Amino acid sequence: MIGCGNSNMSDDMYKDGYTDITNIDISSVVVKQMQEQQPYLKFLCMDATQMSFENNSFNYVLDKGTIDAILCGENSIQNVRKVCAEVSRVLKPKGVFFVITYGKPRTRLVYFKKREYQWKVDTYIIEKGASAGKPSPVRFLAHYSQPNQYFDSQDLPDYSPNSSIENDEGPDDELNGHFIYVMTSLKS
């Protein structure tokens, strides 16, 4: 999991039987805290824009809000490009990159649908529903399988530092929920 922070998601996955999980975060303080809290999981201090893993290391990479956080910072567009390039590099052929976000398709697909990543992109929209720590059944609102149409670098938004990509109006404003982007590596 890239940008794991202090989330319990890896712990929950471990309890569900996924025992080989590598978590990375840029904060050494968070990594140390998580290593103490969950010593049975692997936590590494690492920048997702320049990972030290070998090529083709992982079957799955998970992001739950890291790209969202990066898009709020300086050099956000370049840094998201770097994260995606690094994930593409460390994913094995047929590997899958999952991104869980509030980012609507018009604000995310321009980053994920780049020819050089060689990803097939599927978008799922699930209902916001868990409340007060009580799990609720997942209800899928929509699924879009994206055709192999790619965006070039000039297609990426060029927003000024004072504007927010999330506040711009667009054709998918009626969509409401959590967005899960599933990028499957097509590299051989």
Buried (B, 14 or more C-beta within 10 A) or exposed (E): BBBBBEBEBBBEBBEEEEEEBBBBBBBEEBBEBBBEEBEEBBBBBBBBBEBEBEEBBBEEBBBBBBBBEBBEEEEBBEBBBBBBBBBBBBBBEEBBBBBBBBBBBBBBBBBBBBEEBBBBBBBBBBBEEEEEEEEEEEEEEEEEEBEEEBBEEEEBEEBEEEEEBEEEEEEBEEBEBBBBBBBBBEBE
